[in-house]
Amino acid sequence: MRVYELMIIFDSDVDDSGIQQMLNRVGDMVTAGKGKVATTDRWGRRRFAYEINHKLEGYYVVLEIVTEAENLDDIERFLRIADQVVRHKNMRLPEHEATRRGLLGKQAS
């Protein structure tokens, strides 16, 4: 298993129910790929460092995902075409960091 950190920045015009629907959809896609969303950290509304798509702020959410990475391309594609998503970034956590956070347990060496 591998651990990924996925940051999603939603458009500031999207309401809480719209954000939750998108997060549920991403969670369903992860589960379909034999993975799980370990944590969901909602950072809330934050100002951008620069204007993006004529917007000055967005709603930030960070997900920690434990998966075999079978369908990460599908998730990336889904987030790329979603109108509610301004930006997203997916990165793999090093094994020592994932173990430190308690996401891998004893299986990492």
C-alpha positions as CSV (number, residue, x, y, z in Angstrom):
1,M,0.0,0.0,0.0
2,R,1.1,3.6,-0.7
3,V,0.0,6.8,0.9
4,Y,-0.9,9.9,-1.1
5,E,-1.8,13.4,0.0
6,L,-4.4,15.0,-2.3
7,M,-5.1,18.8,-2.0
8,I,-8.2,20.1,-3.7
9,I,-9.0,23.8,-4.0
10,F,-12.7,24.3,-4.7
11,D,-14.2,27.5,-6.2
12,S,-15.3,29.9,-3.5
13,D,-18.8,30.0,-5.0
14,V,-19.4,26.3,-4.3
15,D,-21.6,25.7,-1.2
16,D,-20.9,23.2,1.6
17,S,-23.2,20.6,0.1
18,G,-21.5,20.8,-3.3
19,I,-18.1,20.4,-1.7
20,Q,-19.4,17.4,0.3
21,Q,-20.8,15.8,-2.8
22,M,-17.4,16.2,-4.6
23,L,-15.6,14.7,-1.6
24,N,-18.0,11.8,-1.5
25,R,-17.5,11.1,-5.2
26,V,-13.7,11.2,-4.7
27,G,-14.0,8.8,-1.7
28,D,-16.2,6.4,-3.7
29,M,-13.6,6.4,-6.5
30,V,-10.8,5.7,-4.0
31,T,-12.9,2.9,-2.4
32,A,-13.6,1.4,-5.8
33,G,-9.8,1.2,-6.4
34,K,-9.4,-0.9,-3.2
35,G,-8.2,2.1,-1.1
36,K,-9.5,4.3,1.7
37,V,-9.5,7.9,2.6
38,A,-7.7,7.9,5.9
39,T,-8.2,11.6,6.9
40,T,-10.1,14.6,5.5
41,D,-8.7,17.9,6.7
42,R,-10.9,20.9,5.8
43,W,-8.7,24.1,5.8
44,G,-11.6,26.3,4.8
45,R,-11.6,29.5,2.8
46,R,-8.1,30.9,2.1
47,R,-6.9,33.8,0.0
48,F,-4.9,32.9,-3.1
49,A,-1.4,34.4,-3.5
50,Y,-2.5,35.6,-7.0
51,E,-5.8,35.7,-8.9
52,I,-6.9,32.4,-10.5
53,N,-9.8,32.3,-13.0
54,H,-10.8,35.8,-11.8
55,K,-11.2,34.5,-8.2
56,L,-9.2,35.7,-5.1
57,E,-10.1,32.9,-2.7
58,G,-11.0,29.2,-2.6
59,Y,-12.0,26.4,-0.2
60,Y,-9.1,24.1,0.6
61,V,-9.4,20.4,1.5
62,V,-6.5,17.9,2.1
63,L,-7.2,14.2,1.9
64,E,-4.8,11.4,3.0
65,I,-5.4,8.4,0.8
66,V,-4.1,4.8,1.4
67,T,-4.3,2.8,-1.8
68,E,-2.5,0.6,-4.3
69,A,-2.9,3.5,-6.8
70,E,-4.9,1.5,-9.3
71,N,-7.3,4.3,-10.2
72,L,-5.5,7.5,-9.3
73,D,-5.5,8.5,-13.0
74,D,-9.3,8.3,-13.0
75,I,-9.5,10.6,-9.9
76,E,-7.0,13.1,-11.5
77,R,-9.1,13.1,-14.7
78,F,-12.3,13.6,-12.7
79,L,-10.9,16.6,-10.8
80,R,-9.4,18.1,-13.9
81,I,-12.7,18.4,-15.6
82,A,-14.9,19.3,-12.6
83,D,-16.1,22.8,-12.8
84,Q,-16.1,23.2,-9.0
85,V,-12.4,22.5,-8.7
86,V,-10.0,25.4,-9.2
87,R,-6.7,23.4,-8.6
88,H,-5.7,20.0,-7.3
89,K,-2.4,18.4,-6.4
90,N,-1.7,14.7,-5.6
91,M,1.6,13.6,-4.2
92,R,3.0,10.4,-2.7
93,L,4.1,10.6,0.9
94,P,7.5,9.0,1.6
95,E,7.1,5.7,3.6
96,H,8.8,7.1,6.7
97,E,6.4,10.0,6.8
98,A,3.4,7.8,6.2
99,T,4.6,5.5,9.0
100,R,5.2,8.5,11.3
101,R,1.6,9.7,10.7
102,G,0.3,6.2,11.5
103,L,-1.0,5.5,8.1
104,L,1.1,2.5,7.2
105,G,1.8,0.9,10.6
106,K,4.4,-1.8,10.8
107,Q,4.3,-2.9,7.2
108,A,6.7,-0.3,5.9
109,S,10.4,-0.8,6.5
